[in-house]
Amino acid sequence: MSTKQNVVLKDVRKTHIIELPSFSGSQIELYEGVLFGEAQRIEQLGSDIEKGIESLLSMIKSWNFSDEDGNLVEINKENLNKLPANDLAFLMNKIAELMKFEEQKSKKV
């Protein structure tokens, strides 16, 4: 007679920390991919830019950006809009690399 064990359903994605070119000392922790529910939601969006921004928001686990009083700022579209375009492009490229890596790993399984 075998005993069934419960397995905890949780977010098992690995993360990577990167630094943005324009912000020395910045630390952005990125997930390797999106969760299924997030992917479904993102797919329903209209433009590729909207899909890219939402993918980015879904893949940022944390960051160390703060306001002038030292309080961490929320990870949201409004604060992403405050980043220079080259940093946003850098982030999007990193996201694409992580997604490609994750896709290649899943094909090997």
C-alpha positions as CSV (number, residue, x, y, z in Angstrom):
1,M,0.0,0.0,0.0
2,S,1.5,3.3,-1.1
3,T,1.2,6.4,0.9
4,K,0.4,9.6,-1.1
5,Q,2.3,12.7,-0.1
6,N,0.9,16.2,-0.7
7,V,3.0,18.4,-2.9
8,V,3.0,22.1,-2.3
9,L,1.8,24.1,-5.3
10,K,4.0,27.2,-5.4
11,D,5.9,29.5,-7.7
12,V,9.1,27.5,-8.5
13,R,10.5,29.9,-11.1
14,K,14.2,30.7,-10.7
15,T,15.3,34.3,-10.6
16,H,18.2,36.4,-11.8
17,I,19.5,39.8,-10.6
18,I,20.5,42.4,-13.2
19,E,21.7,46.0,-13.0
20,L,20.4,48.7,-15.4
21,P,23.0,50.6,-17.4
22,S,21.8,54.0,-16.2
23,F,21.4,53.2,-12.5
24,S,24.7,52.0,-10.9
25,G,23.8,49.8,-8.0
26,S,20.3,49.0,-9.2
27,Q,19.2,45.5,-8.6
28,I,16.2,44.0,-10.4
29,E,15.3,40.5,-9.7
30,L,13.7,38.8,-12.7
31,Y,11.8,35.5,-12.9
32,E,12.9,33.2,-15.7
33,G,9.4,33.1,-17.2
34,V,5.7,33.9,-16.6
35,L,3.1,31.7,-15.0
36,F,0.4,30.1,-17.1
37,G,-2.3,32.4,-15.9
38,E,-0.2,35.5,-16.6
39,A,0.6,34.2,-20.1
40,Q,-3.1,33.8,-20.8
41,R,-3.9,37.3,-19.6
42,I,-1.0,38.8,-21.6
43,E,-2.0,37.0,-24.8
44,Q,-5.4,38.8,-24.6
45,L,-3.7,42.3,-24.8
46,G,-3.7,44.2,-28.1
47,S,-0.4,45.6,-29.1
48,D,3.1,44.0,-28.8
49,I,4.2,46.9,-26.7
50,E,1.3,46.3,-24.2
51,K,2.2,42.6,-24.2
52,G,5.9,43.4,-23.6
53,I,5.2,45.8,-20.7
54,E,2.8,43.3,-19.0
55,S,5.3,40.5,-19.5
56,L,8.0,42.7,-17.9
57,L,5.8,43.6,-15.0
58,S,5.0,39.9,-14.5
59,M,8.6,38.9,-14.5
60,I,10.0,41.5,-12.1
61,K,10.0,39.9,-8.7
62,S,11.6,42.9,-6.9
63,W,13.8,45.9,-7.3
64,N,15.7,48.4,-5.1
65,F,14.3,51.6,-6.6
66,S,13.1,54.1,-4.0
67,D,11.6,57.6,-3.9
68,E,13.6,60.6,-2.5
69,D,12.5,59.6,1.1
70,G,14.1,56.2,0.7
71,N,10.8,54.3,0.4
72,L,10.8,51.5,-2.1
73,V,8.6,52.4,-5.1
74,E,6.0,50.0,-6.4
75,I,6.7,47.8,-9.5
76,N,4.1,49.2,-11.9
77,K,3.7,50.7,-15.3
78,E,3.8,54.3,-14.0
79,N,7.3,53.7,-12.5
80,L,8.5,51.7,-15.5
81,N,7.6,54.8,-17.6
82,K,10.2,56.8,-15.5
83,L,13.0,54.6,-16.8
84,P,15.1,55.9,-19.8
85,A,14.2,54.1,-23.0
86,N,17.6,52.4,-23.3
87,D,17.1,50.8,-19.8
88,L,13.6,49.6,-20.8
89,A,15.1,48.1,-24.0
90,F,17.9,46.5,-21.9
91,L,15.2,45.0,-19.6
92,M,13.1,43.7,-22.5
93,N,16.2,42.1,-24.1
94,K,17.0,40.3,-20.8
95,I,13.4,39.1,-20.5
96,A,13.6,37.8,-24.1
97,E,16.8,35.9,-23.2
98,L,15.3,34.4,-20.1
99,M,12.1,33.4,-22.0
100,K,14.2,31.8,-24.7
101,F,16.3,29.9,-22.2
102,E,13.2,28.7,-20.4
103,E,11.6,27.6,-23.7
104,Q,14.8,25.6,-24.6
105,K,14.8,24.0,-21.2
106,S,11.2,22.8,-21.6
107,K,11.9,21.4,-25.0
108,K,14.6,19.2,-23.6
109,V,12.2,17.6,-21.0
